[in-house]
């Protein structure tokens, strides 16, 4: 009997776009922001951000990183690169 498909196999691109959009919208709304503020901060149009939030568009990683920055969300890769992978980077005696 074959193994069931992995979670990655079950989540297709459409589902991932939808989930990303929902999470971005929730985060933006929790911060009390309109579409225009994070769109401007990320250098994208309001309509493009609306399409991302609706799950109709999937931004490239660079645009996603700019959106994260505009929403004041730390990204894992930038946090690790600054800290060398350690969370205790700035402690001094």
C-alpha positions as CSV (number, residue, x, y, z in Angstrom):
1,X,0.0,0.0,0.0
2,X,1.3,3.4,-0.9
3,X,2.2,6.0,1.7
4,X,-0.2,9.0,2.0
5,X,1.0,12.1,0.3
6,X,3.1,14.5,2.4
7,X,1.7,17.8,3.6
8,X,3.8,19.6,0.9
9,X,2.3,17.5,-1.8
10,X,-1.3,18.2,-0.6
11,X,-0.8,22.0,-0.5
12,X,-0.8,23.2,-4.0
13,X,0.2,26.6,-5.2
14,X,-3.3,28.0,-5.0
15,X,-3.7,26.9,-1.4
16,X,-0.4,28.5,-0.5
17,X,-1.3,31.8,-2.2
18,X,-4.6,31.8,-0.3
19,X,-3.0,31.1,3.1
20,X,-0.3,33.7,2.5
21,X,-3.0,36.3,1.6
22,X,-5.1,35.6,4.6
23,X,-2.1,35.8,6.9
24,X,-0.9,39.1,5.4
25,X,-4.4,40.6,5.6
26,X,-4.8,39.5,9.2
27,X,-1.4,41.0,10.2
28,X,-2.2,44.3,8.4
29,X,-5.6,44.6,10.0
30,X,-4.2,43.7,13.5
31,X,-1.8,46.6,13.1
32,X,-4.7,48.9,12.0
33,X,-3.2,49.6,8.6
34,X,-4.9,50.4,5.4
35,X,-3.7,48.7,2.1
36,X,-1.9,51.9,1.1
37,X,0.6,52.1,3.9
38,X,2.3,48.7,3.6
39,X,2.0,48.8,-0.2
40,X,3.8,52.1,-0.3
41,X,6.4,50.8,2.2
42,X,7.0,47.7,0.0
43,X,7.1,49.7,-3.2
44,X,4.1,47.9,-4.7
45,X,0.7,49.1,-5.8
46,X,-2.4,49.0,-3.6
47,X,-4.1,46.8,-6.2
48,X,-1.2,44.3,-6.2
49,X,-1.3,44.0,-2.4
50,X,-5.1,43.5,-2.6
51,X,-4.5,40.7,-5.2
52,X,-1.9,39.1,-2.9
53,X,-4.3,39.2,0.1
54,X,-7.1,37.7,-2.1
55,X,-4.8,34.8,-3.0
56,X,-4.8,35.7,-6.7
57,X,-1.1,36.8,-6.8
58,X,2.0,35.3,-5.3
59,X,4.8,37.8,-4.8
60,X,8.5,37.0,-5.4
61,X,10.6,36.5,-2.3
62,X,12.1,40.0,-2.6
63,X,8.6,41.6,-2.6
64,X,7.5,39.4,0.2
65,X,10.6,40.5,2.2
66,X,9.8,44.2,1.5
67,X,6.2,43.6,2.6
68,X,7.4,42.0,5.8
69,X,9.6,45.0,6.4
70,X,6.7,47.4,5.7
71,X,4.6,45.5,8.2
72,X,7.4,45.4,10.8
73,X,7.7,41.6,10.7
74,X,11.1,40.2,11.2
75,X,12.1,37.7,8.6
76,X,14.0,34.5,9.6
77,X,16.8,34.8,7.1
78,X,17.6,38.4,7.8
79,X,17.4,37.8,11.5
80,X,19.8,34.9,11.2
81,X,22.2,36.6,8.9
82,X,22.6,39.5,11.3
83,X,23.0,37.3,14.4
84,X,24.9,34.5,12.8
85,X,22.1,32.1,13.7
86,X,22.3,32.8,17.4
87,X,19.7,34.6,19.5
88,X,22.3,35.8,22.0
89,X,24.4,37.9,19.7
90,X,24.5,41.3,21.5
91,X,25.4,40.1,25.0
92,X,28.7,41.6,26.3
93,X,30.4,41.3,29.6
